[in-house]
Structures are given as C-alpha cells and as structure tokens.
Amino acid sequence: MNCEVAHERIVAAAYGELLDEQIHELERHVLGCPECQEDREQLLALKVLANAHPVLEPDANLVARSRLRLEEALDALPPKRWYERLSQRMTNNFASMQAAPVAACLLLLVGAGAGSLGGYEIAQRHAARAAQNVQTAQAAVTREQAQTGPAEIANISSIVRQPNSQMVEVRYNQVVPQRIEGSLNDPAIRQLLMLASENSASAGVRDDSVGLLAAECRDGHGCQGAGIRDALMVALRYDKNEGVREKALKGLEPYVGEDVQVRDAVLEALLNDSDARIRTAAINILEPVGADTSVRQVLHSVANTDQNPHIRNVSRQVLSRVPEIQ
Amino acid sequence: MAATKAMNGPKSAEERMQARAPEMELIREAQAGSRTAFDALVRQYEQQVLRLALHLTGSEHDAEDIYQEAFLKAFRYIGNFRFECSFYTWIYRIVTNLCLDQLRRRKTRREDRAVVLDRSGDEIDLLASVPDGRSFSNPAKELDRKVLGERIQEALTKLTPRERMVFELKHYQGLRLRTIGEMLNTTEETAKNTLFRATKKLRTQLAGLR
C-alpha cells in the first residue's frame, strides 16, 4: 500500500467506511509510516475541530412557523385535474417499463403471441361454424324438396276440388310459395286442409277446407281419427264465419251418437251460436240422441228460455218425439 | 442524528421492510391524494429537513424557505415516487439539491456568514450552545470557541457546494457514503473521493488552529 492510497483510507476509516481487512492493512502501513501517522492525526484533529460548529435542533417556533407556512401554501394549491393525474399515471407506467425493459419486452412478446394465437383460434372456429351452417342449410333445402311439412306453411290461399273426382287442389304459401296436388285421402293434403280450417285468414279458404273435411266425414272417408273431427269441432266453436260453422256441424253429424266430445260441441253450438240456422240444425242433429240426459236438459232449457220462438218450438218438437227414458 | 443512524443500522432487509410498511402505506395514500397522509409524512421528516438546511445555510430564513420548497416539491411529485429507494433518501435528495442551489448562489454572491440569522435578521451565536467539556475549548491551549467556530465556518465556505454537502451529510448527519451517493445521484466511490477532497481542504484551511 502506498501513502496516497493510505491517505484516502485514513479518511474512510475515520468515518467508519473501511472494511475490516483493509483496516488491518492500513494499521500495518501507518505504524511504519510517520507521514501517514501525521496525516491521521490531522484528520482526527479536524473531526474534533469540526464539532465546534455543532448541529442544532431547530427551534420549536421555527418548526411551527415552517409548518404553518407550508400548510397555507398547500391549501393554496389548486387540486389536480383528471388529465394531470392520468398523465402522471402514464408517466409512472412508462417509467416502470423503462425500469424493466426485459420484462416489458417479454410482456409485449407474450401479449402479441397470445393475441395472434387467440385470433387464429377464433378465425378457425368461425370458419368451421360457417362451413357447418352451410351444410345445415343445404341439408334443410334437401329435406324441404323431399318433404313438405305443415310447419313450413305460412297460410292456405285456395282449395279447389276437381269435379266428379277425389282430387283436390290446395294452394298455400310458404316462405317460398309452393303448390301441391293430391288426393283427399293423401295425409299431406288432409294436413293442409286442417291447417287451413284453423289458420287461414281467408274465410273462403276456411269454408272450402271445412266443407271438404266435412264431406269426407259424412262420406265416411277416414274420419275415424281425432284429427279431422277436432278440426271440425274447433271450426264449429270458434270460426267467425257462420257458413264455415254450418259446414263443420254437418261434418260432425255422423259422430254425434258415438263421440261424446262431438255431442258436447254440438250442444255448445245449440246454446251459444249466434246463428239461428246453426242452432236449429244442431237441434235436428241432436234428435237421435235426444234421450241423453244432458241433451234433454239442454233441449228443455232451450225450449223454455230461448229468446227465439222458432228455436223453442223446434226444441219442443224434438223433445216430444224422443222417449222420456231411453 | 439518531433517526439517520437507525436507518443505517445493521438490520436485515426484511426487518427494514417491516419497519417501513406503515410509511409505505402513508406514501400510497398520499399518492392517492390524501392530504392527511402527506401531513403525517411531513411531521415525520420536518425536524431532519430543518436541521440539515439550518446547518448548511446558517440562516433560519433560508432553512424555512428550503423546508417550504422541499415539501411543496414532494407534494407535487409524490406520484412519481416508485419505492425504488427509501422515502427518507428521496426527500433528502430534494433537500440537498435545494441546499446545493442555495450554497451555489451564496458562493456567487460571496455571502459568507459566520453566524446564523433568525427570521428577523438578528444574529444567533451557534457556538454559545456548544458544551464546554472539550479539550480544545480550553482558552489556555487554543483560541476561544467563538473564533474557532468562525474559522471552521469560514473553512467550510471555502469548499465547493458539493464538497460541503458531502462533508455535511457524512460528518454532521452521519449518513453512509452509499446513501450520500444515492442522494446526490452519484456513486459511493465518487462520494468517498469528494469526502477525501473536502477533508484535505479543511485541514489546509484549519492548519493554524492545531
């Protein structure tokens, strides 16, 4: 160790900034070097002298005065605006990124990678879904061409029966209007007729469909199932057109005796229908089952209380013809 | 002094972190705009700030100005504090910069004062409060204390502001050279060299007093 280094280390040692092994080394040097001994003595003397300029604790008044002045100054400061806070936050974030450039770069890379992968996945799924939709649509078109179902029919526009034939032509609308032609015995045609009897906006179409279904029932062509009878009962109960209701009633006539539901529907028509002709026809239809207790009660009620004298009269006539107890 | 020494004590990093936790919470609240939290920080450091400024400038008026400016700056820029150093180092950095500016201005004006001025401009004899139990204070051996104090102050004013600051922070405030380097935005080695130069100059200046 030379004296120049020793002088620096003497200062460091005097202020407790020298490592232990350096202290030992310095001690060995100083012991054999009068110049460095003197240097150390001068420094220690300086430390003592410097303490003659002491550090004073600030006066309490000075502290209080300073604090008061600071509080006034802080109160006078305008509150920070939102954009100032935002700017400061952005600056801090930027500074943080500067402080960790590697982490920032990695974060950016990971973010970019995740974004690309996510975008690719989404694009793949989108393409797969689009392809699936196309396939589904194509399959639907194929099925539509192969089979026409009632769910695809918007309404029935017309029904025409070919003279002296079992053939009937039903015109109906789909999303794409279509046309079907077939026998009255064809289930698809019958389905359309039943749909027309319930849903068609045109009274003429309802009249045609109910008339055809009623004729089928009267002729005994496949009305054993509930479908057509139900359609006729619905028409009898709810259709606004009296012509349609009348045809429905005629169609149900063969089943009054065997089907209690049909009988109830006819009784309701007798009691509630607004058209006298229908009610009269209902009475006549019910005559074969006049011995039925419920039918007799209704006939008695109508015979006694109905406002229409013709209805009352017809009811009495029917009641007089049927035996009291069957 | 006790506070500063405690900062440099042989505590583990974990212990220091635990000790700093309440202060960090205060800082976060102050960053969020809490004036109460900032006031608490001011009360925690105001004695040390005033002590340093008063000793460096030798003027109550200047110390008060430095106190005011330092804490206003701290309030304005506390949002920029990122916990990379202790708040103590951060606030001292602000104060030392302001003191350095003040010393440089004074150096330019050659405004050397051997006494402290209070707010009203009256002189305060710092040496009057020095305890009388030291060997060099014996009038029979050396100069009287008043002359001695004046000579020391005069010698200190001969240092560059940076040397003066390093000597102040090391000798009077008892900070580690590494902390001083952080405060002055320099390295520990540079701070050590600056301290060496300061002591050398002071020894030359005060050679006649030994």
Interface residues (C-beta under 8 A of the other chain):
Chain A: H7 E8 V11 A12 Y15 E17 Q42 L43 A45 L46 K47 V48 L49 A50 N51 A52 H53 P54 V55 L56 E57 P58 D59 L62 V63 R65 S66 R67 R69 L70 E71 A73 L74 L77 K80 R85 Q88 R89 T91 N92 A95 S96 A99
Chain B: M1 G33 R35 F38 D39 V42 R43 E46 Q47 L50 R51 L54 H55 E60 A63 E64 Y67 Q68 F71 L72 F75 R76 G79 N80 R82 E84 R119 L126 L127 S129 V130 R134 S135 F136 S137 R145 L148 G149 I152 Q153 L156 K170 H171 Y172 Q173 R176 L177 K192 N193 L195 F196 T199 L202 R203 L206 A207 L209 R210
